[in-house]
Amino acid sequence: DNIVIGGKSMGGRIASMVADEMGVRGLVCLGYPFHGPGKPMNPDRLAHLKTLKTPSLFCQGTRDTLGDADDVAGYTLADTITMNWLEDGDHGFKPRKASGLTEAGNWQSAIGTIAEFLRSL
């Protein structure tokens, strides 16, 4: 099948839960909610990500309160998952002004990486 599914935040989580079962070609998750804001890791949210067979791209802000770069570094994720870190981005990929980066720039970076990922499938 040539279908790629995905979504932003909870939409990506739901897509990740059905990707293998649906036999899709790929999965793209934007701002995946690895845990609730200010809450520790939730094993229930991660269990299926350890065995995910579908080639997957997760675009995530390095400061995402639902799973930042430090949080995710400690998780065991399937080899099929590629993380694309958006520098200084929050859950919506918006960086702090002091970073000198822009939300539009982070989105452009994500879009470029998604396009490369789709071509690789």
N, C-alpha and C positions, 0 to 999 in steps of 0.2 A: 504494500500500500504506500502511496506517496503523501499521506496526510501527516502533517506536523501539528501538534496541539500545544497549548500552553496558556498562560494567563499571568496576571499581576496579583501578587500576594495570595489571598485565599483561592483565587481562580487557578493559579499555578499549582497550589497544593492539591486541589481537587484533580487537576489534569494529571499530576504526577501519580496520583493514586489509581488512575484508570489506564494510564499509558500502556503498560505491559499487556493488560487484559484486552485492550482494544487493538493491539498489534500495529500501532502507529509507527511511522518511520522515525520520528523525533519528537522531542519535548523542549519547549523554551519556557523558563520560569523567570519572571521579573520581580525582584523583591520578595523572595520566598520567605514565608513566616516560619522560621525554624523553631521559634518559641514565642510566647507572649511578651509584650513590652515589660522589661524589668523582671522577667521570670527566668528561672534557670532552664536548662535544656529539658525538653519534654520528650522522653524516649518514644512515646506514641507517635509523635510527629516525624520521627526519624527512622522508625523501623523499616518502612518500605523503601527508604532511600539507600539502605545498605545492600539491597538485592535488586535494584532497578536495572532491567535489561535494556530498556530503550535508550538510545543515544540522547543525551540531555545537555542543555546549556542553561546554567543559572547565572543571570546577571544580578549582581548584588552590590549595594553601596557598602563601602568599608566601614561606615558608621551606622549601618542599619540597626535600629533598636530591636528588631525581630531576628537578628542574626548577623553580627558584624564579623569582620575578618578574624578576630581573635577567637570568637565563639566557634565559628565553623572549622577553624584549623584543628580543633579538638574532636571533631565528629568523624565517625567512620562512614564514608559515603562510597557507593558503588563506583567502580572504575569507569562506568559509562557516563558519569557526571563530570562536566567541565565547568569550573567556576570562572566567571568573568567579573573581576573586581573593579568597581567604578570608584575612582579615587575621591575620598572625603564625602561620598554620597550618603544621604540618609535613606529611609525606606522608599522615598520617591525619587532618589538619585540626586537630590539637591545638595550641593556642597556648601560649606560655610563661606561667607564673603572673603574672609581672611585667607582662604586657600588659594585665591586667585583663579579658581576654576568656576565653571558655570554649569547649571542644570542642563542647558541645551547641549553643552559639550559632552557631558556624561551620557546623554541620550544618543548623541551622534556616535559616540564610542560603542554604546550598546548595540545600536542598529548595524554598525559596521561588523561587529563580532557576530551578530545574529545572521547577517547575510553570508559571512564566511562559513558559519556552522551549517546553514541550509545547503550551500554548495557542496559541502563535504559529505552530505548524506547520500 
